Amino acid sequence: MESKLIIIRGNSGSGKTTAAKNLQSHLGRGTLLVSQDTVRREMLKVHDKDGNLSIDLIRQIAEYGKNNCKFVIVEGILYKHRYGEKLYNLIEFFNHKTYTYYFDLSFKETVKRHNSSSKKMEFGEESLCSWLKPNDYLGVDREMMLTNDMSQDDVLELILNQLQN
């Protein structure tokens, strides 16, 4: 099976999870979605700090998907300094059949999107600001920036068009 890896990253509240779920829904059955929040917060209940258990488990789950799924989506904040090495390893593991996206939004737009999400009651603008790490690019070939003016439909269309090539 010729599996493709899709990495969707960005700051908290930017729309990564929504984009990843929309993409998984569109791609259909057998599309593996590996969400950092699910692995870290729900499965392992660990804090997002250097060396936390979720870093390696995210990699292991994605590697499983390479031989069993047509598409593997890895989604989360996934700070470069903490997750970058494992993400670069995954890109190699998938033989560079990888599509990488980063939500490169202004803080104002991030707050706007967060306030329209189901997580708006879980944390607010102060937390978003404390977690903010702008321009946290991986710097890999063909890394695409998703910007303020792109709707979720625009993001989905962009990714689907790139997957066809």
Secondary structure, 3 states (H helix, E strand, C coil): CCCEEEEEEECCCCCHHHHHHHHHHHHCCCCEEEEHHHHHHHHHCCCCCCCCHHHHHHHHHHHHHHCCCCEEEEEECCCHHHHHHHHHHHHHHCCCCEEEEEECCCHHHHHHHHHCCHHHHCCCHHHHHHHCCCCCCCCCCCCEEECCCCCHHHHHHHHHHHHCC
